[in-house]
């Protein structure tokens, strides 16, 4: 029985890595082009905020933040569904 759990974990890891690439593509090619017109200068990857000698690159951070939120939401929804199925099957 334990060998099936290891296989499931390996499959989950592979699918997780593939979904990370998919989410990154979603953010870079669909979400950010919609947001780009609202960013001064239009170049969201290189968008920066300069405060004296300090330069904050917030464009790349925004893209990574959106990636993280989408991935976390998907993982949360999957975990919630799995936990719900576990509770039903234990009864």
PDB file of N, CA, C and O in Angstrom, chain B, residues numbered from 101:
ATOM      1  N   UNK B 101       0.820  -1.195   0.000  1.00  0.00           N
ATOM      2  CA  UNK B 101       0.000   0.000   0.000  1.00  0.00           C
ATOM      3  C   UNK B 101       0.869   1.267   0.000  1.00  0.00           C
ATOM      4  O   UNK B 101       0.506   2.257  -0.635  1.00  0.00           O
ATOM      5  N   UNK B 102       2.005   1.249   0.698  1.00  0.00           N
ATOM      6  CA  UNK B 102       2.875   2.418   0.761  1.00  0.00           C
ATOM      7  C   UNK B 102       3.484   2.742  -0.589  1.00  0.00           C
ATOM      8  O   UNK B 102       3.747   3.908  -0.885  1.00  0.00           O
ATOM      9  N   UNK B 103       3.715   1.721  -1.421  1.00  0.00           N
ATOM     10  CA  UNK B 103       4.317   1.975  -2.727  1.00  0.00           C
ATOM     11  C   UNK B 103       3.406   2.826  -3.603  1.00  0.00           C
ATOM     12  O   UNK B 103       3.894   3.596  -4.431  1.00  0.00           O
ATOM     13  N   UNK B 104       2.104   2.704  -3.438  1.00  0.00           N
ATOM     14  CA  UNK B 104       1.175   3.519  -4.204  1.00  0.00           C
ATOM     15  C   UNK B 104       1.230   4.975  -3.767  1.00  0.00           C
ATOM     16  O   UNK B 104       1.045   5.875  -4.587  1.00  0.00           O
ATOM     17  N   UNK B 105       1.481   5.215  -2.487  1.00  0.00           N
ATOM     18  CA  UNK B 105       1.584   6.589  -2.001  1.00  0.00           C
ATOM     19  C   UNK B 105       2.824   7.272  -2.562  1.00  0.00           C
ATOM     20  O   UNK B 105       2.793   8.466  -2.861  1.00  0.00           O
ATOM     21  N   UNK B 106       3.916   6.525  -2.707  1.00  0.00           N
ATOM     22  CA  UNK B 106       5.140   7.082  -3.273  1.00  0.00           C
ATOM     23  C   UNK B 106       4.926   7.417  -4.743  1.00  0.00           C
ATOM     24  O   UNK B 106       5.374   8.463  -5.213  1.00  0.00           O
ATOM     25  N   UNK B 107       4.252   6.545  -5.464  1.00  0.00           N
ATOM     26  CA  UNK B 107       3.972   6.798  -6.875  1.00  0.00           C
ATOM     27  C   UNK B 107       3.069   8.021  -7.019  1.00  0.00           C
ATOM     28  O   UNK B 107       3.295   8.861  -7.890  1.00  0.00           O
ATOM     29  N   UNK B 108       2.050   8.124  -6.171  1.00  0.00           N
ATOM     30  CA  UNK B 108       1.159   9.282  -6.208  1.00  0.00           C
ATOM     31  C   UNK B 108       1.918  10.569  -5.917  1.00  0.00           C
ATOM     32  O   UNK B 108       1.659  11.600  -6.538  1.00  0.00           O
ATOM     33  N   UNK B 109       2.854  10.512  -4.977  1.00  0.00           N
ATOM     34  CA  UNK B 109       3.659  11.686  -4.650  1.00  0.00           C
ATOM     35  C   UNK B 109       4.531  12.084  -5.835  1.00  0.00           C
ATOM     36  O   UNK B 109       4.663  13.270  -6.137  1.00  0.00           O
ATOM     37  N   UNK B 110       5.123  11.109  -6.502  1.00  0.00           N
ATOM     38  CA  UNK B 110       5.958  11.402  -7.671  1.00  0.00           C
ATOM     39  C   UNK B 110       5.129  12.026  -8.790  1.00  0.00           C
ATOM     40  O   UNK B 110       5.564  12.983  -9.431  1.00  0.00           O
ATOM     41  N   UNK B 111       3.949  11.488  -9.020  1.00  0.00           N
ATOM     42  CA  UNK B 111       3.069  12.041 -10.054  1.00  0.00           C
ATOM     43  C   UNK B 111       2.646  13.457  -9.685  1.00  0.00           C
ATOM     44  O   UNK B 111       2.619  14.339 -10.543  1.00  0.00           O
ATOM     45  N   UNK B 112       2.320  13.677  -8.428  1.00  0.00           N
ATOM     46  CA  UNK B 112       1.929  15.018  -7.976  1.00  0.00           C
ATOM     47  C   UNK B 112       3.067  16.016  -8.160  1.00  0.00           C
ATOM     48  O   UNK B 112       2.830  17.164  -8.537  1.00  0.00           O
ATOM     49  N   UNK B 113       4.293  15.591  -7.898  1.00  0.00           N
ATOM     50  CA  UNK B 113       5.454  16.465  -8.065  1.00  0.00           C
ATOM     51  C   UNK B 113       5.631  16.855  -9.530  1.00  0.00           C
ATOM     52  O   UNK B 113       5.872  18.022  -9.838  1.00  0.00           O
ATOM     53  N   UNK B 114       5.512  15.890 -10.425  1.00  0.00           N
ATOM     54  CA  UNK B 114       5.675  16.155 -11.857  1.00  0.00           C
ATOM     55  C   UNK B 114       4.567  17.083 -12.361  1.00  0.00           C
ATOM     56  O   UNK B 114       4.836  18.030 -13.100  1.00  0.00           O
ATOM     57  N   UNK B 115       3.342  16.814 -11.967  1.00  0.00           N
ATOM     58  CA  UNK B 115       2.228  17.663 -12.378  1.00  0.00           C
ATOM     59  C   UNK B 115       2.377  19.065 -11.780  1.00  0.00           C
ATOM     60  O   UNK B 115       2.044  20.057 -12.429  1.00  0.00           O
ATOM     61  N   UNK B 116       2.869  19.145 -10.560  1.00  0.00           N
ATOM     62  CA  UNK B 116       3.100  20.450  -9.929  1.00  0.00           C
ATOM     63  C   UNK B 116       4.126  21.268 -10.690  1.00  0.00           C
ATOM     64  O   UNK B 116       3.940  22.467 -10.894  1.00  0.00           O
ATOM     65  N   UNK B 117       5.204  20.628 -11.109  1.00  0.00           N
ATOM     66  CA  UNK B 117       6.225  21.341 -11.879  1.00  0.00           C
ATOM     67  C   UNK B 117       5.666  21.806 -13.222  1.00  0.00           C
ATOM     68  O   UNK B 117       5.937  22.926 -13.655  1.00  0.00           O
ATOM     69  N   UNK B 118       4.892  20.955 -13.875  1.00  0.00           N
ATOM     70  CA  UNK B 118       4.293  21.330 -15.156  1.00  0.00           C
ATOM     71  C   UNK B 118       3.272  22.457 -14.974  1.00  0.00           C
ATOM     72  O   UNK B 118       3.191  23.359 -15.808  1.00  0.00           O
ATOM     73  N   UNK B 119       2.502  22.411 -13.902  1.00  0.00           N
ATOM     74  CA  UNK B 119       1.501  23.455 -13.688  1.00  0.00           C
ATOM     75  C   UNK B 119       2.159  24.789 -13.356  1.00  0.00           C
ATOM     76  O   UNK B 119       1.603  25.844 -13.663  1.00  0.00           O
ATOM     77  N   UNK B 120       3.324  24.756 -12.737  1.00  0.00           N
ATOM     78  CA  UNK B 120       4.055  25.996 -12.469  1.00  0.00           C
ATOM     79  C   UNK B 120       4.410  26.685 -13.778  1.00  0.00           C
ATOM     80  O   UNK B 120       4.266  27.901 -13.905  1.00  0.00           O
ATOM     81  N   UNK B 121       4.873  25.910 -14.748  1.00  0.00           N
ATOM     82  CA  UNK B 121       5.202  26.463 -16.059  1.00  0.00           C
ATOM     83  C   UNK B 121       3.951  27.004 -16.741  1.00  0.00           C
ATOM     84  O   UNK B 121       3.987  28.064 -17.367  1.00  0.00           O
ATOM     85  N   UNK B 122       2.855  26.279 -16.619  1.00  0.00           N
ATOM     86  CA  UNK B 122       1.600  26.708 -17.220  1.00  0.00           C
ATOM     87  C   UNK B 122       1.102  28.010 -16.595  1.00  0.00           C
ATOM     88  O   UNK B 122       0.660  28.909 -17.311  1.00  0.00           O
ATOM     89  N   UNK B 123       1.170  28.118 -15.282  1.00  0.00           N
ATOM     90  CA  UNK B 123       0.723  29.331 -14.600  1.00  0.00           C
ATOM     91  C   UNK B 123       1.618  30.505 -14.966  1.00  0.00           C
ATOM     92  O   UNK B 123       1.125  31.615 -15.165  1.00  0.00           O
ATOM     93  N   UNK B 124       2.922  30.280 -15.058  1.00  0.00           N
ATOM     94  CA  UNK B 124       3.844  31.344 -15.458  1.00  0.00           C
ATOM     95  C   UNK B 124       3.493  31.854 -16.846  1.00  0.00           C
ATOM     96  O   UNK B 124       3.505  33.061 -17.084  1.00  0.00           O
ATOM     97  N   UNK B 125       3.184  30.955 -17.756  1.00  0.00           N
ATOM     98  CA  UNK B 125       2.782  31.346 -19.103  1.00  0.00           C
ATOM     99  C   UNK B 125       1.462  32.124 -19.071  1.00  0.00           C
ATOM    100  O   UNK B 125       1.308  33.115 -19.784  1.00  0.00           O
ATOM    101  N   UNK B 126       0.523  31.681 -18.256  1.00  0.00           N
ATOM    102  CA  UNK B 126      -0.762  32.383 -18.103  1.00  0.00           C
ATOM    103  C   UNK B 126      -0.537  33.815 -17.649  1.00  0.00           C
ATOM    104  O   UNK B 126      -1.121  34.744 -18.206  1.00  0.00           O
ATOM    105  N   UNK B 127       0.302  33.995 -16.647  1.00  0.00           N
ATOM    106  CA  UNK B 127       0.557  35.338 -16.117  1.00  0.00           C
ATOM    107  C   UNK B 127       1.297  36.189 -17.147  1.00  0.00           C
ATOM    108  O   UNK B 127       0.916  37.333 -17.393  1.00  0.00           O
ATOM    109  N   UNK B 128       2.356  35.634 -17.754  1.00  0.00           N
ATOM    110  CA  UNK B 128       3.175  36.408 -18.688  1.00  0.00           C
ATOM    111  C   UNK B 128       2.439  36.761 -19.977  1.00  0.00           C
ATOM    112  O   UNK B 128       2.612  37.858 -20.509  1.00  0.00           O
ATOM    113  N   UNK B 129       1.618  35.841 -20.484  1.00  0.00           N
ATOM    114  CA  UNK B 129       1.036  36.025 -21.814  1.00  0.00           C
ATOM    115  C   UNK B 129      -0.423  36.469 -21.822  1.00  0.00           C
ATOM    116  O   UNK B 129      -0.908  36.955 -22.844  1.00  0.00           O
ATOM    117  N   UNK B 130      -1.134  36.312 -20.702  1.00  0.00           N
ATOM    118  CA  UNK B 130      -2.556  36.677 -20.696  1.00  0.00           C
ATOM    119  C   UNK B 130      -2.862  37.755 -19.661  1.00  0.00           C
ATOM    120  O   UNK B 130      -3.466  38.773 -19.997  1.00  0.00           O
ATOM    121  N   UNK B 131      -2.457  37.550 -18.414  1.00  0.00           N
ATOM    122  CA  UNK B 131      -2.820  38.500 -17.359  1.00  0.00           C
ATOM    123  C   UNK B 131      -2.024  39.804 -17.454  1.00  0.00           C
ATOM    124  O   UNK B 131      -2.603  40.889 -17.421  1.00  0.00           O
ATOM    125  N   UNK B 132      -0.707  39.699 -17.571  1.00  0.00           N
ATOM    126  CA  UNK B 132       0.110  40.910 -17.569  1.00  0.00           C
ATOM    127  C   UNK B 132      -0.119  41.799 -18.791  1.00  0.00           C
ATOM    128  O   UNK B 132      -0.072  43.019 -18.635  1.00  0.00           O
ATOM    129  N   UNK B 133      -0.366  41.270 -20.008  1.00  0.00           N
ATOM    130  CA  UNK B 133      -0.683  42.185 -21.116  1.00  0.00           C
ATOM    131  C   UNK B 133      -1.950  43.009 -20.870  1.00  0.00           C
ATOM    132  O   UNK B 133      -2.081  44.115 -21.393  1.00  0.00           O
ATOM    133  N   UNK B 134      -2.876  42.475 -20.080  1.00  0.00           N
ATOM    134  CA  UNK B 134      -4.074  43.235 -19.739  1.00  0.00           C
ATOM    135  C   UNK B 134      -3.733  44.342 -18.743  1.00  0.00           C
ATOM    136  O   UNK B 134      -4.308  45.429 -18.797  1.00  0.00           O
ATOM    137  N   UNK B 135      -2.797  44.063 -17.836  1.00  0.00           N
ATOM    138  CA  UNK B 135      -2.400  45.039 -16.814  1.00  0.00           C
ATOM    139  C   UNK B 135      -1.428  46.081 -17.377  1.00  0.00           C
ATOM    140  O   UNK B 135      -1.362  47.200 -16.868  1.00  0.00           O
ATOM    141  N   UNK B 136      -0.674  45.725 -18.421  1.00  0.00           N
ATOM    142  CA  UNK B 136       0.377  46.582 -18.967  1.00  0.00           C
ATOM    143  C   UNK B 136      -0.081  47.999 -19.306  1.00  0.00           C
ATOM    144  O   UNK B 136       0.656  48.940 -19.013  1.00  0.00           O
ATOM    145  N   UNK B 137      -1.255  48.205 -19.907  1.00  0.00           N
ATOM    146  CA  UNK B 137      -1.653  49.597 -20.210  1.00  0.00           C
ATOM    147  C   UNK B 137      -1.792  50.496 -18.976  1.00  0.00           C
ATOM    148  O   UNK B 137      -1.730  51.721 -19.089  1.00  0.00           O
ATOM    149  N   UNK B 138      -1.978  49.897 -17.817  1.00  0.00           N
ATOM    150  CA  UNK B 138      -2.136  50.685 -16.594  1.00  0.00           C
ATOM    151  C   UNK B 138      -0.797  50.971 -15.904  1.00  0.00           C
ATOM    152  O   UNK B 138      -0.743  51.718 -14.927  1.00  0.00           O
ATOM    153  N   UNK B 139       0.281  50.372 -16.421  1.00  0.00           N
ATOM    154  CA  UNK B 139       1.614  50.575 -15.844  1.00  0.00           C
ATOM    155  C   UNK B 139       2.300  51.696 -16.620  1.00  0.00           C
ATOM    156  O   UNK B 139       2.380  51.636 -17.847  1.00  0.00           O
ATOM    157  N   UNK B 140       2.792  52.710 -15.925  1.00  0.00           N
ATOM    158  CA  UNK B 140       3.469  53.807 -16.623  1.00  0.00           C
ATOM    159  C   UNK B 140       4.647  53.285 -17.440  1.00  0.00           C
ATOM    160  O   UNK B 140       5.494  52.561 -16.919  1.00  0.00           O
ATOM    161  N   UNK B 141       4.698  53.647 -18.700  1.00  0.00           N
ATOM    162  CA  UNK B 141       5.778  53.197 -19.578  1.00  0.00           C
ATOM    163  C   UNK B 141       5.426  51.906 -20.291  1.00  0.00           C
ATOM    164  O   UNK B 141       5.998  51.620 -21.343  1.00  0.00           O
ATOM    165  N   UNK B 142       4.507  51.118 -19.759  1.00  0.00           N
ATOM    166  CA  UNK B 142       4.037  49.909 -20.418  1.00  0.00           C
ATOM    167  C   UNK B 142       4.917  48.680 -20.283  1.00  0.00           C
ATOM    168  O   UNK B 142       4.466  47.583 -20.615  1.00  0.00           O
ATOM    169  N   UNK B 143       6.122  48.806 -19.821  1.00  0.00           N
ATOM    170  CA  UNK B 143       7.026  47.654 -19.698  1.00  0.00           C
ATOM    171  C   UNK B 143       6.943  47.122 -18.278  1.00  0.00           C
ATOM    172  O   UNK B 143       7.669  47.585 -17.397  1.00  0.00           O
ATOM    173  N   UNK B 144       6.069  46.158 -18.049  1.00  0.00           N
ATOM    174  CA  UNK B 144       5.820  45.707 -16.681  1.00  0.00           C
ATOM    175  C   UNK B 144       6.985  44.946 -16.079  1.00  0.00           C
ATOM    176  O   UNK B 144       7.192  45.013 -14.868  1.00  0.00           O
ATOM    177  N   UNK B 145       7.756  44.222 -16.886  1.00  0.00           N
ATOM    178  CA  UNK B 145       8.901  43.466 -16.350  1.00  0.00           C
ATOM    179  C   UNK B 145       9.986  44.400 -15.820  1.00  0.00           C
ATOM    180  O   UNK B 145      10.671  44.084 -14.847  1.00  0.00           O
ATOM    181  N   UNK B 146      10.131  45.537 -16.464  1.00  0.00           N
ATOM    182  CA  UNK B 146      11.190  46.465 -16.061  1.00  0.00           C
ATOM    183  C   UNK B 146      10.655  47.643 -15.261  1.00  0.00           C
ATOM    184  O   UNK B 146      11.384  48.603 -15.011  1.00  0.00           O
ATOM    185  N   UNK B 147       9.386  47.582 -14.856  1.00  0.00           N
ATOM    186  CA  UNK B 147       8.804  48.681 -14.082  1.00  0.00           C
ATOM    187  C   UNK B 147       9.544  48.832 -12.753  1.00  0.00           C
ATOM    188  O   UNK B 147       9.736  47.865 -12.015  1.00  0.00           O
ATOM    189  N   UNK B 148       9.948  50.047 -12.474  1.00  0.00           N
ATOM    190  CA  UNK B 148      10.701  50.317 -11.242  1.00  0.00           C
ATOM    191  C   UNK B 148      10.146  51.564 -10.558  1.00  0.00           C
ATOM    192  O   UNK B 148       9.437  52.373 -11.157  1.00  0.00           O
ATOM    193  N   UNK B 149      10.493  51.681  -9.303  1.00  0.00           N
ATOM    194  CA  UNK B 149      10.171  52.859  -8.512  1.00  0.00           C
ATOM    195  C   UNK B 149      11.493  53.379  -7.964  1.00  0.00           C
ATOM    196  O   UNK B 149      12.200  52.664  -7.253  1.00  0.00           O
ATOM    197  N   UNK B 150      11.826  54.618  -8.293  1.00  0.00           N
ATOM    198  CA  UNK B 150      13.091  55.195  -7.860  1.00  0.00           C
ATOM    199  C   UNK B 150      12.831  56.206  -6.753  1.00  0.00           C
ATOM    200  O   UNK B 150      12.092  57.175  -6.925  1.00  0.00           O
ATOM    201  N   UNK B 151      13.463  55.950  -5.612  1.00  0.00           N
ATOM    202  CA  UNK B 151      13.378  56.861  -4.473  1.00  0.00           C
ATOM    203  C   UNK B 151      14.810  57.238  -4.118  1.00  0.00           C
ATOM    204  O   UNK B 151      15.493  56.529  -3.378  1.00  0.00           O
ATOM    205  N   UNK B 152      15.246  58.363  -4.658  1.00  0.00           N
ATOM    206  CA  UNK B 152      16.636  58.777  -4.445  1.00  0.00           C
ATOM    207  C   UNK B 152      17.575  57.756  -5.071  1.00  0.00           C
ATOM    208  O   UNK B 152      17.434  57.430  -6.250  1.00  0.00           O
ATOM    209  N   UNK B 153      18.526  57.248  -4.304  1.00  0.00           N
ATOM    210  CA  UNK B 153      19.464  56.263  -4.853  1.00  0.00           C
ATOM    211  C   UNK B 153      18.911  54.830  -4.852  1.00  0.00           C
ATOM    212  O   UNK B 153      19.572  53.910  -5.332  1.00  0.00           O
ATOM    213  N   UNK B 154      17.721  54.645  -4.322  1.00  0.00           N
ATOM    214  CA  UNK B 154      17.135  53.308  -4.211  1.00  0.00           C
ATOM    215  C   UNK B 154      16.220  53.050  -5.403  1.00  0.00           C
ATOM    216  O   UNK B 154      15.345  53.856  -5.720  1.00  0.00           O
ATOM    217  N   UNK B 155      16.442  51.899  -6.063  1.00  0.00           N
ATOM    218  CA  UNK B 155      15.604  51.513  -7.192  1.00  0.00           C
ATOM    219  C   UNK B 155      14.907  50.207  -6.828  1.00  0.00           C
ATOM    220  O   UNK B 155      15.556  49.192  -6.575  1.00  0.00           O
ATOM    221  N   UNK B 156      13.573  50.245  -6.805  1.00  0.00           N
ATOM    222  CA  UNK B 156      12.779  49.065  -6.464  1.00  0.00           C
ATOM    223  C   UNK B 156      12.171  48.518  -7.751  1.00  0.00           C
ATOM    224  O   UNK B 156      11.388  49.203  -8.408  1.00  0.00           O
ATOM    225  N   UNK B 157      12.528  47.283  -8.116  1.00  0.00           N
ATOM    226  CA  UNK B 157      12.000  46.640  -9.323  1.00  0.00           C
ATOM    227  C   UNK B 157      10.716  45.910  -8.970  1.00  0.00           C
ATOM    228  O   UNK B 157      10.742  44.733  -8.611  1.00  0.00           O
ATOM    229  N   UNK B 158       9.604  46.600  -9.073  1.00  0.00           N
ATOM    230  CA  UNK B 158       8.340  46.014  -8.637  1.00  0.00           C
ATOM    231  C   UNK B 158       7.625  45.255  -9.748  1.00  0.00           C
ATOM    232  O   UNK B 158       6.700  44.497  -9.457  1.00  0.00           O
ATOM    233  N   UNK B 159       8.011  45.423 -10.993  1.00  0.00           N
ATOM    234  CA  UNK B 159       7.348  44.738 -12.101  1.00  0.00           C
ATOM    235  C   UNK B 159       7.548  43.234 -12.051  1.00  0.00           C
ATOM    236  O   UNK B 159       6.585  42.472 -12.143  1.00  0.00           O
ATOM    237  N   UNK B 160       8.785  42.806 -11.907  1.00  0.00           N
ATOM    238  CA  UNK B 160       9.086  41.376 -11.829  1.00  0.00           C
ATOM    239  C   UNK B 160       8.482  40.777 -10.560  1.00  0.00           C
ATOM    240  O   UNK B 160       7.997  39.645 -10.572  1.00  0.00           O
ATOM    241  N   UNK B 161       8.514  41.533  -9.475  1.00  0.00           N
ATOM    242  CA  UNK B 161       7.912  41.057  -8.228  1.00  0.00           C
ATOM    243  C   UNK B 161       6.409  40.867  -8.381  1.00  0.00           C
ATOM    244  O   UNK B 161       5.855  39.890  -7.876  1.00  0.00           O
ATOM    245  N   UNK B 162       5.743  41.789  -9.073  1.00  0.00           N
ATOM    246  CA  UNK B 162       4.304  41.671  -9.297  1.00  0.00           C
ATOM    247  C   UNK B 162       3.965  40.404 -10.069  1.00  0.00           C
ATOM    248  O   UNK B 162       3.008  39.707  -9.731  1.00  0.00           O
ATOM    249  N   UNK B 163       4.745  40.101 -11.106  1.00  0.00           N
ATOM    250  CA  UNK B 163       4.514  38.878 -11.883  1.00  0.00           C
ATOM    251  C   UNK B 163       4.704  37.639 -11.018  1.00  0.00           C
ATOM    252  O   UNK B 163       3.898  36.711 -11.082  1.00  0.00           O
ATOM    253  N   UNK B 164       5.763  37.614 -10.208  1.00  0.00           N
ATOM    254  CA  UNK B 164       6.007  36.471  -9.332  1.00  0.00           C
ATOM    255  C   UNK B 164       4.922  36.347  -8.264  1.00  0.00           C
ATOM    256  O   UNK B 164       4.536  35.236  -7.900  1.00  0.00           O
ATOM    257  N   UNK B 165       4.436  37.464  -7.766  1.00  0.00           N
ATOM    258  CA  UNK B 165       3.358  37.453  -6.780  1.00  0.00           C
ATOM    259  C   UNK B 165       2.072  36.876  -7.373  1.00  0.00           C
ATOM    260  O   UNK B 165       1.393  36.080  -6.724  1.00  0.00           O
ATOM    261  N   UNK B 166       1.740  37.271  -8.588  1.00  0.00           N
ATOM    262  CA  UNK B 166       0.553  36.728  -9.247  1.00  0.00           C
ATOM    263  C   UNK B 166       0.716  35.235  -9.485  1.00  0.00           C
ATOM    264  O   UNK B 166      -0.226  34.469  -9.285  1.00  0.00           O
ATOM    265  N   UNK B 167       1.923  34.808  -9.919  1.00  0.00           N
ATOM    266  CA  UNK B 167       2.199  33.374 -10.088  1.00  0.00           C
ATOM    267  C   UNK B 167       1.939  32.630  -8.781  1.00  0.00           C
ATOM    268  O   UNK B 167       1.258  31.605  -8.769  1.00  0.00           O
ATOM    269  N   UNK B 168       2.480  33.146  -7.691  1.00  0.00           N
ATOM    270  CA  UNK B 168       2.345  32.490  -6.392  1.00  0.00           C
ATOM    271  C   UNK B 168       0.888  32.393  -5.962  1.00  0.00           C
ATOM    272  O   UNK B 168       0.447  31.346  -5.487  1.00  0.00           O
ATOM    273  N   UNK B 169       0.140  33.480  -6.127  1.00  0.00           N
ATOM    274  CA  UNK B 169      -1.262  33.486  -5.699  1.00  0.00           C
ATOM    275  C   UNK B 169      -2.071  32.448  -6.482  1.00  0.00           C
ATOM    276  O   UNK B 169      -2.886  31.730  -5.903  1.00  0.00           O
ATOM    277  N   UNK B 170      -1.848  32.369  -7.785  1.00  0.00           N
ATOM    278  CA  UNK B 170      -2.590  31.408  -8.597  1.00  0.00           C
ATOM    279  C   UNK B 170      -2.227  29.980  -8.200  1.00  0.00           C
ATOM    280  O   UNK B 170      -3.113  29.141  -8.039  1.00  0.00           O
ATOM    281  N   UNK B 171      -0.939  29.698  -8.042  1.00  0.00           N
ATOM    282  CA  UNK B 171      -0.502  28.349  -7.657  1.00  0.00           C
ATOM    283  C   UNK B 171      -1.028  27.994  -6.274  1.00  0.00           C
ATOM    284  O   UNK B 171      -1.501  26.878  -6.064  1.00  0.00           O
ATOM    285  N   UNK B 172      -0.952  28.926  -5.325  1.00  0.00           N
ATOM    286  CA  UNK B 172      -1.448  28.663  -3.972  1.00  0.00           C
ATOM    287  C   UNK B 172      -2.947  28.393  -3.983  1.00  0.00           C
ATOM    288  O   UNK B 172      -3.423  27.516  -3.262  1.00  0.00           O
ATOM    289  N   UNK B 173      -3.692  29.134  -4.791  1.00  0.00           N
ATOM    290  CA  UNK B 173      -5.134  28.924  -4.889  1.00  0.00           C
ATOM    291  C   UNK B 173      -5.454  27.534  -5.447  1.00  0.00           C
ATOM    292  O   UNK B 173      -6.332  26.841  -4.932  1.00  0.00           O
ATOM    293  N   UNK B 174      -4.746  27.136  -6.486  1.00  0.00           N
ATOM    294  CA  UNK B 174      -4.975  25.816  -7.080  1.00  0.00           C
ATOM    295  C   UNK B 174      -4.633  24.713  -6.084  1.00  0.00           C
ATOM    296  O   UNK B 174      -5.394  23.758  -5.934  1.00  0.00           O
ATOM    297  N   UNK B 175      -3.495  24.836  -5.403  1.00  0.00           N
ATOM    298  CA  UNK B 175      -3.097  23.829  -4.410  1.00  0.00           C
ATOM    299  C   UNK B 175      -4.125  23.772  -3.276  1.00  0.00           C
ATOM    300  O   UNK B 175      -4.483  22.687  -2.817  1.00  0.00           O
ATOM    301  N   UNK B 176      -4.598  24.933  -2.826  1.00  0.00           N
ATOM    302  CA  UNK B 176      -5.604  24.979  -1.766  1.00  0.00           C
ATOM    303  C   UNK B 176      -6.885  24.259  -2.198  1.00  0.00           C
ATOM    304  O   UNK B 176      -7.433  23.455  -1.444  1.00  0.00           O
ATOM    305  N   UNK B 177      -7.355  24.549  -3.403  1.00  0.00           N
ATOM    306  CA  UNK B 177      -8.590  23.927  -3.883  1.00  0.00           C
ATOM    307  C   UNK B 177      -8.438  22.413  -4.024  1.00  0.00           C
ATOM    308  O   UNK B 177      -9.350  21.661  -3.682  1.00  0.00           O
ATOM    309  N   UNK B 178      -7.296  21.974  -4.524  1.00  0.00           N
ATOM    310  CA  UNK B 178      -7.055  20.532  -4.656  1.00  0.00           C
ATOM    311  C   UNK B 178      -6.991  19.877  -3.280  1.00  0.00           C
ATOM    312  O   UNK B 178      -7.600  18.829  -3.064  1.00  0.00           O
ATOM    313  N   UNK B 179      -6.257  20.487  -2.348  1.00  0.00           N
ATOM    314  CA  UNK B 179      -6.138  19.925  -1.000  1.00  0.00           C
ATOM    315  C   UNK B 179      -7.501  19.883  -0.311  1.00  0.00           C
ATOM    316  O   UNK B 179      -7.820  18.917   0.382  1.00  0.00           O
ATOM    317  N   UNK B 180      -8.296  20.925  -0.502  1.00  0.00           N
ATOM    318  CA  UNK B 180      -9.625  20.966   0.105  1.00  0.00           C
ATOM    319  C   UNK B 180     -10.495  19.834  -0.439  1.00  0.00           C
ATOM    320  O   UNK B 180     -11.223  19.192   0.318  1.00  0.00           O
ATOM    321  N   UNK B 181     -10.422  19.589  -1.738  1.00  0.00           N
ATOM    322  CA  UNK B 181     -11.201  18.521  -2.351  1.00  0.00           C
ATOM    323  C   UNK B 181     -10.725  17.155  -1.854  1.00  0.00           C
ATOM    324  O   UNK B 181     -11.547  16.286  -1.564  1.00  0.00           O
ATOM    325  N   UNK B 182      -9.415  16.956  -1.753  1.00  0.00           N
ATOM    326  CA  UNK B 182      -8.872  15.673  -1.281  1.00  0.00           C
ATOM    327  C   UNK B 182      -9.261  15.434   0.174  1.00  0.00           C
ATOM    328  O   UNK B 182      -9.652  14.325   0.537  1.00  0.00           O
ATOM    329  N   UNK B 183      -9.158  16.458   1.001  1.00  0.00           N
ATOM    330  CA  UNK B 183      -9.516  16.313   2.409  1.00  0.00           C
ATOM    331  C   UNK B 183     -10.997  15.988   2.559  1.00  0.00           C
ATOM    332  O   UNK B 183     -11.377  15.194   3.419  1.00  0.00           O
ATOM    333  N   UNK B 184     -11.827  16.595   1.732  1.00  0.00           N
ATOM    334  CA  UNK B 184     -13.261  16.338   1.773  1.00  0.00           C
ATOM    335  C   UNK B 184     -13.548  14.883   1.385  1.00  0.00           C
ATOM    336  O   UNK B 184     -14.388  14.231   2.006  1.00  0.00           O
ATOM    337  N   UNK B 185     -12.855  14.374   0.364  1.00  0.00           N
ATOM    338  CA  UNK B 185     -13.042  12.986  -0.063  1.00  0.00           C
ATOM    339  C   UNK B 185     -12.556  12.020   1.006  1.00  0.00           C
ATOM    340  O   UNK B 185     -13.160  10.965   1.204  1.00  0.00           O
ATOM    341  N   UNK B 186     -11.468  12.364   1.704  1.00  0.00           N
ATOM    342  CA  UNK B 186     -10.958  11.509   2.776  1.00  0.00           C
ATOM    343  C   UNK B 186     -11.960  11.383   3.905  1.00  0.00           C
ATOM    344  O   UNK B 186     -12.157  10.291   4.439  1.00  0.00           O
ATOM    345  N   UNK B 187     -12.601  12.493   4.280  1.00  0.00           N
ATOM    346  CA  UNK B 187     -13.584  12.464   5.362  1.00  0.00           C
ATOM    347  C   UNK B 187     -14.776  11.603   4.978  1.00  0.00           C
ATOM    348  O   UNK B 187     -15.303  10.870   5.815  1.00  0.00           O
ATOM    349  N   UNK B 188     -15.204  11.680   3.739  1.00  0.00           N
ATOM    350  CA  UNK B 188     -16.350  10.892   3.279  1.00  0.00           C
ATOM    351  C   UNK B 188     -15.998   9.413   3.254  1.00  0.00           C
ATOM    352  O   UNK B 188     -16.818   8.582   3.643  1.00  0.00           O
ATOM    353  N   UNK B 189     -14.797   9.068   2.805  1.00  0.00           N
ATOM    354  CA  UNK B 189     -14.432   7.661   2.676  1.00  0.00           C
ATOM    355  C   UNK B 189     -14.133   6.999   4.035  1.00  0.00           C
ATOM    356  O   UNK B 189     -14.217   5.776   4.142  1.00  0.00           O
ATOM    357  N   UNK B 190     -13.790   7.773   5.066  1.00  0.00           N
ATOM    358  CA  UNK B 190     -13.492   7.199   6.375  1.00  0.00           C
ATOM    359  C   UNK B 190     -14.741   6.718   7.092  1.00  0.00           C
ATOM    360  O   UNK B 190     -14.657   5.846   7.957  1.00  0.00           O
ATOM    361  N   UNK B 191     -15.897   7.269   6.750  1.00  0.00           N
ATOM    362  CA  UNK B 191     -17.130   6.906   7.452  1.00  0.00           C
ATOM    363  C   UNK B 191     -17.602   5.542   7.102  1.00  0.00           C
ATOM    364  O   UNK B 191     -18.628   5.094   7.613  1.00  0.00           O
TER     365      UNK B 191
END
